[in-house]
Amino acid sequence: MGSKRDSNSAVKKVFEWIRKQSKKMKILLAVMAMLFSLVALKLTAKYHNHFFVASESIHAAGILVLIYKLTTKKTCSGLSLKSQELTAIYLAVRVVCSFNLEGDIHTLLDFATFLFTAWVIFMIRFKLKSTYIKELDNFPIYYMVVPCAILAMLINPRTAHIYFSHVLWAFCVYLEAVSVMPQLRLMQNAKMIEPFTAHYVFALGMARFLACAHWIIQVHFLLPT
């Protein structure tokens, strides 16, 4: 009992110390924690492809949390329709790429998540339209779609597939990275976070981190020297 209390008090002291730090120091600590996590994952995980599968699975779980909220609470307040639309766009592109390039477990997970996301969009646009706060969801979509498309044409993977496939795959990777921005903007405008929305954003954060870990390890660590 004494050791548990000591460990709990130590953890509390660490969190209190972090809260007292400046914003720049918190960002630095977060970056260091992510780098440490990436190195730890590289050293401990044997099959790095599992990171991507885990990322897609966590994302699907986050969407299921939204579906539970929409069906039980009958409200979509606190949710960004634009984030869902961006998610549907990059998932649709990735499903097309997966069918053409691989057609494996990734395709199945992405297709299921795309269907869930399409259902969420339908509910927000039609069934629960009266609870959607459009004024707070004011992040322009083209601010992300257009730069991602241009960047995909300039920077894309070099494989044996055709150039168009390279561009599509790069586009969905870039768009996935920024698709949560409208949701974060809405939460900032609303100045409040509902529990289900917080759980969904946390799931997105975990999914993005694992996807980022997968790509960084694949590109940086596994390239032959």
Buried (B, 14 or more C-beta within 10 A) or exposed (E): EEEEEEEEEEEEEEEEEEEEEEEEEEEEEEEEEBEEEBEEBBEEBEEBBBBBBBBBBBBBBBBBBBBEBBEEEEBBBBBBBBBBBBBBBBBBBBBBBBEBBEEEBBBEBBBBBBBBBBBBBEBBBEBBEEBBBEEBBEBEBEEBBEEBBEBBEEEBBEEEBEEEBBBBBBBBBBBBBBBBBBBBBBBEBBEEEBEBBEBBBEBBEBBBBBBBBBBBBBEEEEEEE
